[in-house]
């Protein structure tokens, strides 16, 4: 976009619960160049002026662990949720094996559009497209580029189909990482499914790629008791020590679904710099074991929320509030509001900064211009600027504008450049084709 994007007369969000009313935000070349009182920032010729009329401007949201495509393949209905973990895994594998790159692109476009309409500017995705890893990841990159969302794409590789297949998939994932190391919005990450589905040889291969490419690695961490017991029976170690020994924990790691983690292991994750993606709402529906794990992990510094491909980040925040209230009431979480703000804003901002190498997560000069304008005008104490339960006001409000890397993707609740209904219709047709191949109706 030529010229400046100028947000006029807005209320600027701060993660500590304070707001600054009557402000202007100047965006140029994907960066927030100026944040100042509205009267000090005139509209210049060539500016794209956004009349915020006092509405709240906040950083874009980060979905720290998602399944944009595979989450659509098997929606979490009662039949699916009541299955044992192994049965769920086999069902997911069976349907994922039927995906084509064309299906992946169509389904990613729809999921990315839905995320943008919810105020999400960055998604860390964990794709399973085993018959065409290279084609599937490229399809995701095209879809993200078309919609304008930030995407970190990885493949959920495992050893269940044999060592040669797994190695080929890991190498295809690594090739994608090489091609997308410097893209302004789309980045590649290495990926594997989970400890209990991966042999040492595969994980060592991925660790080698990680060292060569200095890449991030996305995976499920101790996702259920089956993961824990199978890993211990096969390898003589629990999940966290095993992955640590293989060099897969650390600042490069983005670990989702941590449902069977002890407090000592949480401390090890914190010391290593591993980023943890919690899915508290999804977790409560999938497995009983994780409530205590959420308690151990939610106080970590490098932690954020993910959707797992189902629902919204706003719903996950509500799930986190329910899970963390009991901890706060028992005295194990002294500042509940601060912890929630860290899960929803500050932790994910650190992840985005790690991935793209630029300051993010604030409406501050010098930060990346990933912003959301909400249809909310927050009331605030005139002396302190504090707005009670600002996060609650934010998540309950409609998203009016979503801006990613300085590009307007959603304007007054409407996608730019794409028709949402058309994308939804295309996705429904793609799902019908996949389900027909899978004979899910029989």
C-alpha positions in Angstrom: 0.0 0.0 0.0 1.4 3.4 -1.0 1.3 6.2 1.6 0.5 5.9 5.2 -2.3 4.1 7.1 -3.6 6.5 9.7 -5.8 5.3 12.6 -7.5 8.5 13.9 -9.1 9.1 17.3 -8.6 5.6 18.8 -8.3 4.1 22.2 -4.9 2.4 22.4 -4.7 -0.9 24.2 -2.1 -1.7 26.9 -1.7 -5.2 28.3 -1.6 -3.8 31.9 -5.3 -2.9 31.6 -4.8 0.8 30.8 -6.0 2.6 27.7 -5.0 5.9 26.1 -8.0 7.7 24.5 -7.9 10.2 21.7 -4.8 8.8 20.1 -3.6 8.5 16.5 -1.5 5.6 15.1 0.6 6.0 12.0 1.5 2.9 10.0 4.1 2.9 7.2 6.0 0.1 5.5 4.5 -2.5 7.9 5.8 -0.7 11.0 4.0 1.5 13.6 5.9 4.8 13.0 4.1 7.1 15.4 1.6 6.9 18.3 0.6 10.4 19.5 -2.4 12.5 20.6 -4.8 12.8 17.7 -4.5 16.5 17.4 -0.8 16.2 16.8 -1.1 13.9 13.7 -2.7 15.6 10.7 -4.0 13.7 7.7 -1.6 14.1 4.8 -2.3 13.8 1.1 -2.1 10.1 0.1 -3.0 8.8 3.6 -5.6 6.1 4.1 -7.5 7.5 7.1 -9.4 5.1 9.4 -11.9 6.9 11.5 -11.9 4.9 14.7 -14.3 7.2 16.5 -12.9 6.2 19.9 -12.8 2.5 19.2 -10.2 0.2 20.8 -7.0 -0.6 18.8 -5.0 -3.6 20.0 -2.3 -5.9 18.8 -3.3 -8.7 16.4 -4.0 -12.1 18.0 -1.6 -15.1 17.7 -2.9 -18.6 17.4 0.1 -20.4 18.8 -0.9 -23.9 17.7 -3.5 -24.7 15.1 -4.7 -27.2 12.6 -6.2 -25.0 10.0 -6.9 -27.8 7.6 -7.1 -31.0 9.7 -9.3 -29.4 12.3 -12.0 -29.1 9.6 -11.7 -32.7 8.5 -13.1 -34.2 11.7 -15.1 -31.7 13.7 -15.1 -32.5 17.4 -18.6 -34.0 17.7 -19.6 -36.5 20.4 -18.7 -39.6 18.4 -15.2 -38.3 17.9 -14.6 -37.0 21.4 -15.8 -40.1 23.1 -13.3 -42.3 21.3 -10.1 -43.4 22.9 -7.0 -41.4 21.9 -5.6 -44.2 19.6 -9.0 -44.5 17.8 -9.1 -40.7 17.3 -5.6 -40.8 16.0 -6.3 -43.6 13.5 -9.4 -41.8 12.3 -7.5 -38.6 11.8 -4.7 -40.4 9.9 -7.1 -42.1 7.6 -8.8 -38.9 6.5 -5.5 -36.9 6.3 -4.1 -39.6 3.9 -6.9 -38.6 1.4 -5.9 -34.9 1.2 -4.6 -33.3 -2.0 -2.7 -30.1 -2.2 -5.8 -28.5 -3.9 -7.9 -29.5 -0.8 -5.3 -28.0 1.5 -5.2 -24.7 -0.3 -9.0 -24.3 -0.4 -9.4 -25.3 3.3 -6.5 -23.1 4.4 -8.0 -20.1 2.6 -11.3 -20.5 4.4 -9.7 -21.1 7.8 -7.3 -18.1 7.3 -10.3 -15.9 6.4 -12.1 -17.0 9.5 -9.1 -16.3 11.6 -8.7 -12.8 10.2 -12.3 -12.0 10.9 -11.6 -13.0 14.5 -8.7 -10.6 14.8 -5.9 -13.2 14.3 -2.8 -11.9 12.5 -0.5 -14.9 13.0 -1.2 -18.7 13.0 1.3 -21.4 13.8 0.0 -24.3 11.9 0.6 -28.1 12.1 -0.5 -29.7 8.9 -0.9 -33.4 8.2 -0.9 -34.0 4.4 1.2 -37.2 4.3 0.7 -38.1 0.6 2.0 -34.7 -0.6 4.0 -32.8 2.1 5.7 -30.5 -0.3 2.5 -29.7 -2.2 0.5 -29.2 0.9 2.9 -26.8 2.5 3.2 -24.8 -0.7 -0.6 -24.7 -0.9 -0.7 -23.3 2.6 1.8 -20.6 1.7 -0.2 -19.6 -1.4 -3.4 -19.4 0.6 -1.8 -17.3 3.4 -0.3 -14.9 0.8 -3.6 -14.4 -0.9 -5.4 -13.6 2.3 -2.5 -11.6 3.9 -2.3 -13.5 7.2 1.0 -14.4 8.8 1.6 -18.1 8.8 4.2 -20.4 10.2 3.6 -23.7 8.5 5.0 -27.1 9.6 4.2 -30.8 8.9 3.0 -33.3 11.5 5.4 -36.1 10.5 5.4 -39.4 12.3 6.9 -42.9 12.0 3.7 -44.9 11.8 4.0 -45.5 8.0 7.7 -46.6 8.2 11.1 -45.0 8.4 11.6 -44.3 4.7 8.2 -42.5 4.4 8.9 -40.5 7.6 12.4 -39.5 6.4 11.0 -38.4 3.0 8.3 -36.2 4.7 10.8 -34.7 7.1 13.1 -33.8 4.2 10.2 -32.2 2.2 9.4 -30.2 5.3 13.0 -29.0 5.6 13.0 -28.0 1.9 10.0 -25.8 2.5 11.8 -24.2 5.5 14.7 -23.4 3.2 12.4 -21.7 0.7 10.6 -19.6 3.2 13.3 -18.3 5.5 13.0 -14.6 4.6 9.4 -14.2 3.5 7.8 -11.2 5.2 4.7 -13.2 6.3 5.0 -16.9 5.5 7.7 -18.9 7.4 8.5 -22.6 7.4 9.0 -24.6 10.6 10.0 -28.2 11.0 7.4 -30.5 12.6 6.6 -33.9 14.0 3.4 -35.3 15.5 4.4 -36.4 19.0 6.9 -38.5 21.0 4.9 -41.7 21.0 4.4 -41.8 17.2 8.0 -41.0 16.3 11.1 -43.2 16.4 14.5 -41.9 17.5 15.8 -42.0 14.0 13.2 -39.6 12.7 13.5 -37.2 15.7 17.3 -37.2 15.2 16.9 -36.4 11.5 14.6 -33.5 12.4 17.0 -32.3 15.1 19.8 -32.3 12.4 17.6 -30.3 10.0 16.9 -27.9 12.9 20.6 -27.3 13.6 21.4 -26.8 9.9 18.5 -24.4 9.2 18.3 -22.8 12.7 14.5 -23.4 12.3 11.6 -23.7 14.7 10.1 -27.1 15.5 6.4 -27.6 16.1 5.0 -30.7 17.9 2.6 -32.1 20.4 4.2 -32.4 23.9 3.0 -35.3 26.1 -0.5 -34.9 24.7 -2.1 -37.7 26.6 -1.4 -40.6 28.9 -0.9 -42.9 25.9 1.9 -40.6 24.7 3.5 -40.8 28.1 3.1 -44.6 28.7 4.1 -45.6 25.1 7.2 -43.3 25.2 8.3 -44.8 28.5 7.7 -48.4 27.5 9.5 -48.0 24.2 12.3 -45.6 25.1 12.7 -45.9 28.9 12.0 -42.1 29.5 9.2 -39.8 29.9 8.4 -37.4 27.0 10.1 -34.2 28.2 13.4 -35.9 29.1 13.4 -37.8 25.8 12.9 -34.8 23.6 15.4 -32.8 25.7 18.0 -35.5 25.1 17.4 -35.4 21.4 17.9 -31.7 21.2 14.3 -30.8 20.4 13.6 -28.6 23.4 14.8 -25.0 23.5 14.1 -21.5 22.1 13.4 -23.1 18.7 10.6 -25.3 20.1 6.8 -24.6 19.9 5.1 -27.3 21.9 1.4 -27.8 21.8 -1.1 -29.9 23.8 1.0 -30.4 27.0 -1.4 -32.6 28.9 0.8 -35.0 30.9 3.6 -32.8 32.3 4.9 -32.8 35.9 5.9 -29.6 37.7 9.6 -30.6 37.5 9.2 -31.0 33.7 7.5 -27.7 33.5 10.6 -26.2 35.2 12.8 -27.9 32.7 10.7 -26.5 29.8 11.0 -23.0 31.3 14.8 -23.3 31.7 15.2 -24.5 28.1 13.2 -21.6 26.7 10.6 -23.8 25.0 7.4 -22.0 24.0 4.3 -23.7 25.3 0.9 -23.4 23.5 -2.0 -24.2 25.8 -5.5 -25.1 24.5 -7.5 -25.1 27.8 -11.0 -25.3 26.3 -10.0 -28.0 23.8 -8.1 -29.9 26.5 -11.1 -30.1 28.9 -13.1 -31.8 26.2 -10.4 -34.2 25.1 -8.7 -35.5 28.2 -9.1 -35.3 32.0 -5.4 -35.4 32.7 -4.5 -31.9 31.6 -6.1 -29.7 34.1 -3.2 -30.0 36.5 -0.7 -29.6 33.7 -2.3 -26.3 32.7 -1.7 -25.2 36.2 2.0 -26.1 36.1 2.5 -24.5 32.7 0.3 -21.4 32.8 2.7 -19.6 35.0 5.6 -20.0 32.6 7.0 -17.0 30.9 7.0 -18.4 27.3 3.4 -19.5 27.0 0.4 -18.6 24.9 -3.0 -19.9 23.6 -3.8 -22.0 20.6 -7.1 -23.2 19.2 -5.9 -26.6 17.9 -8.0 -25.9 14.8 -11.3 -25.7 16.6 -13.2 -22.7 17.9 -11.6 -19.3 18.6 -8.9 -17.8 20.7 -11.6 -15.9 22.6 -13.2 -19.2 23.6 -9.8 -20.5 24.7 -9.3 -17.5 26.9 -12.6 -18.2 28.5 -11.5 -21.8 29.1 -8.2 -20.5 30.6 -10.1 -18.3 33.0 -12.1 -21.2 34.3 -9.0 -23.4 34.7 -7.0 -20.7 36.4 -9.6 -19.4 38.8 -9.1 -22.4 41.1 -5.3 -21.8 41.1 -5.9 -18.2 42.0 -8.3 -19.1 44.8 -5.8 -21.5 46.3 -3.1 -18.8 46.3 -1.0 -20.5 43.6 -1.6 -17.7 41.1 -1.3 -14.3 42.8 -2.3 -12.1 39.8 -5.0 -13.8 37.7 -5.6 -10.8 35.4 -1.9 -10.4 34.7 -1.6 -14.1 33.9 -4.5 -14.0 31.5 -3.0 -11.0 29.7 0.3 -12.8 29.4 -1.5 -15.9 27.9 -3.5 -13.8 25.4 -1.1 -11.0 24.5 2.4 -10.8 26.0 3.5 -14.5 25.6 2.3 -14.7 22.0 4.0 -11.4 21.2 7.3 -12.9 22.3 6.7 -15.8 20.0 6.0 -13.5 17.1 9.1 -11.5 17.8 11.2 -14.8 17.9 9.8 -15.9 14.6 10.0 -12.6 12.6 12.8 -10.8 14.4 10.8 -7.6 15.0 9.1 -6.1 18.1 5.5 -7.1 18.3 2.5 -7.4 20.6 2.0 -3.7 21.4 0.6 -0.6 19.8 4.0 1.1 20.1 6.3 2.9 17.9 8.7 0.5 16.1 6.5 -2.5 16.5 5.2 -4.5 13.6 1.8 -3.2 12.3 -0.3 -6.2 13.2 -3.4 -4.5 14.6 -7.1 -5.0 15.3 -9.7 -2.3 15.6 -12.6 -3.5 17.8 -16.1 -2.2 17.9 -15.6 -1.3 21.6 -15.1 2.0 23.3 -13.6 1.1 26.7 -14.5 3.1 29.8 -11.5 4.0 31.9 -10.6 5.8 35.1 -9.7 9.3 34.1 -6.8 9.5 36.6 -5.1 6.2 36.0 -6.3 5.2 32.5 -7.2 1.8 34.0 -10.1 0.0 32.3 -11.5 -2.9 34.4 -11.3 -6.3 32.7 -10.1 -4.8 29.5 -9.5 -8.2 28.0 -13.1 -9.2 28.6 -14.2 -6.1 26.7 -11.9 -6.9 23.9 -12.9 -10.5 23.4 -16.6 -9.8 23.6 -16.4 -7.1 20.9 -16.8 -7.4 17.1 -13.6 -7.2 15.0 -14.0 -4.2 12.7 -10.5 -4.0 11.1 -7.6 -6.5 11.0 -4.3 -5.2 9.8 -1.3 -7.5 9.1 2.1 -6.2 8.3 0.5 -2.9 7.6 -1.9 -4.4 5.1 -5.7 -4.0 5.7 -7.2 -7.5 5.5 -10.5 -6.8 7.1 -12.4 -3.5 6.8 -15.5 -2.8 8.9 -16.1 -6.5 9.3 -15.6 -7.5 5.7 -12.7 -9.3 4.1 -10.8 -7.4 1.5 -10.0 -9.1 -1.8 -12.1 -12.2 -1.1 -15.7 -13.1 -0.5 -16.2 -15.0 2.7 -19.3 -16.9 1.5 -17.4 -18.0 -1.7 -14.5 -19.3 0.4 -17.0 -21.1 2.7 -18.8 -22.7 -0.2 -15.5 -23.8 -1.7 -14.4 -25.3 1.6 -17.7 -27.2 2.0 -17.2 -28.7 -1.5 -13.7 -29.7 -0.7 -14.7 -31.4 2.5 -17.5 -33.2 0.7 -15.0 -34.6 -1.7 -12.6 -35.7 1.1 -15.5 -37.3 3.1 -16.7 -39.1 0.0 -13.3 -40.6 -0.5 -13.2 -41.6 3.1 -16.8 -43.0 3.0 -17.5 -41.4 6.3 -21.2 -41.8 5.8 -21.0 -45.6 5.7 
